[in-house]
Amino acid sequence: MTTISFDTDRLVEDLKSSGLPHDQARAIVRGLVEAQTELATKTDLVQLEQRLTIKLGSMMVVAIGIVAVLVKLL
C-alpha cells in the first residue's frame, strides 16, 4: 500500500481560510490521513490479480484431478 504525502497543517489552514471552523478542518484532515492507509496502487492490484490467478489455476488443477480419479473409479 502507498501513502500520499501532503502538508496537513497547510491543508488545515486552507480549509480554515475557505470558511471552515478550525475543529472541523482538523477533523477532515485527520480523516484523510487515516483513510490513505487503505489506498491500493495499480501495482498492488496487479500483484493481487497475479496471486488470485495462481490460486484459481491451482484449484482448477485439483478439481480436474479429482474428476479424473472419479471417472476411473466409476
Sequence and secondary structure as in RCSB ss.txt:
>XXXX:A:sequence
MTTISFDTDRLVEDLKSSGLPHDQARAIVRGLVEAQTELATKTDLVQLEQRLTIKLGSMMVVAIGIVAVLVKLL
>XXXX:A:secstr
       HHHHHHHHHHTT  HHHHHHHHHHHHHHGGG   HHHHHHHHHHHHHHHHHHHHHHHHHHHHHHHH 
